Structure formats: structure tokens, C-alpha cells
Amino acid sequence: MRSLITIIIGLILIALTFSCQSDEQIEFNRYYSAGTAIYQAHCENCHGEKGEGLQSLIPPLTDSTYLKNNRTLLTCYLKNGIKGSLTVHGRGFEGEMPASDLSPIEIAKVLTYVTNSFGNKMGLINLQEVQNSIEKCK
Amino acid sequence: MKNLIGALIIIVLYSSCKSKDQAKLPILGEREPVTKTIDGKTVTDTVYSTIPDFKFVNQYADTITGKSLNGKIYVADFFFTTCPSICPIMHRNMLNVYKEFKNDDNFRIISHSIDPKYDTVPVLKKYADKLGISGNTWWLLNGTKDQTYQIAKNYLVSVQEKNPQGEYIHDGYFILVDKQKHLRGTYDGTDPEQVTKLIADIKILKAEPVMTVAK
């Protein structure tokens, strides 16, 4: 009898914990954790475990202002690659990042991870937003 | 009492083996016994394969041959400047080796480009600048594809067991070579832990008396 009560109380506690998380928070967590794995598989070799980049060869992913100002472009970079020069943390970088073979949902997940790690805090970038951005890519 | 003596012997044997392992690196590669006659006595010696001479050009357009590395410990790897996969992580790790030994004139790093058509001397120089390396510690080398493939074979002939497909061209290994041009170790350049071991092994090699031969 006593153990039954313990189990019921436990279940109520679990239910409360989950209901405390808003749907938005749950969606964010899903994107973020899936994005972690995508980052490790596709981005980390060049951009580094902490998004630190590599000297002047590969730009870091820690410039929150740059990421904020280029929110739409980030999707285009991942989808089509970039060639040319850009300024990150006030330092010039030039070269090429190859286009990725990531699907729109994968792009959304990895962008959610990057833009909320390494000192960045931009919130969820969901599939719908990525699809909208893709339409705006040149 | 007998048991105690037995235990002592085992402990002494074990600890002597252990210290030997830590202090010496094996010589990798082919070996063959050579019998010579010295002062009327027949002596059998073991001859280990060495890296044969080569000729490449570095990022300063200087010609680099086997002679340039005489009396130096060096680490070799293979890369290309536009490599999007494992090269950045390899050279992120190699930078740690560079920083550790950049003031040691008896140490070199040589990175062979496997894309000599694109990676010309100015391209290599630019890459070196962007990587933040200067001086003569780390040479980025350009040679013909044939030369580069050949030298890759020489470095990795001893590590075939790790690489049965013959994918030596881009396997991410760092090769440690001693002052006598013997292969002394191979390390996965994409694994920071193995690169830490490489740095430790270089220190062991530096402390090794000249001309000793591991048995």
C-alpha cells in the first residue's frame, strides 16, 4: 500500500515537471539536442568544439552580433555554402565553406544549436523559419 | 619466506620492464640483419629502414631535401589547403605541437600537400600566415603528385596493418621520425589525446642518446 502511494506521488511529480515546460520550451529542447549531434558530425572539425574556429583560416561562431544581424543569411550559408570574405569579431576572413547536404529541418536544428551555444542566445530557429529563409536566398 | 622472495622477484622484474617501456620508443618499419666482419670478428647487426632522400619546396620557395632534416626530429603529415573535412582539426591539434617546440631548431613539422596543382608556394604561404605560423619550425611542402605519393608510402609502409586499404593519402596520421630518419611512432592527428602523447614522445626522443638502437 505504502509503495503504491509512493509511485503515485512520483508520477504526479513527473507530470508536474513536464507541464511546467511550455510547448515552446519542449520544441526548443528537441531542436537543440538534435542540433548538437548534427554540429558534431558536420561542423565541429572546422569550427571547433567550442565554436572557436581556427586562427584566421576558419571564422569562430561566437560573434553574437554577427549571427543576429545575419539570421536569414545563416540558412543560405548552410544550404549553398559561401565564397568570398566576411568580417567576424572585427577580423576579416576569406575563403570558402562548401554547401552542406543538410535538409531544411537539419539546418533548423543545427542553427538552433549554434545560435544558442558558445555565448549566443537567439532562441528557436524552426523549420518554418528556415523554409522562409531559403526562399529569400539568392 | 620462499613466497616473499618470489614476490619480490616478480615486482622487480615488472617494474624494470615498465620503466624500459616508458623511456624508449620502438623503431617501426622493415628491419634486416646484416652480418659484417669487423677486426676479424663476425658481427650481426640489425639495420632498420629509413626515410629515403626527397626534394620538395616549402612555403618560402626554399628547396627542402632529406638533408634539411639531418639531425632533426620531425613530424610529417599530409593535407591540402582547401580540405573541408579532417585537415582543420589535424592542424588545430598540430598547432599544439608547434607551440611546444617552436623554439627548438632541432625539431621540424612538415606537411605535404596532396593537391600540388592548387597548393602552389603562394597559396601555402597564405595558409601559413592565416594559421599563424612563422619561421622555419613548420614547413608546408609542395612537390609533384608522384613524389608525394612515394614519400607517403615510405612513411606508412610500417603501419600497413592499420591501413589495409592503402588509404595513406588522407588518413590523418602524424608520423614521428627520429634524427636517424627512422619511423618512431604514428598518431591519429584528429584525436587530441593522441597528439598529447605525440608531444610526450617527442620529449622522450629528444632525451634519447644519439645512435642508440632499441632492441
Interface residues (C-beta under 8 A of the other chain):
Chain A: E44 N45 C46 G48 L54 Q55 S56 L57 I58 E96 M97 P98
Chain B: T82 P84 S85 I86 P88 I89 H91 R92 L95 Y127 D129 K130 L131 G132 T190
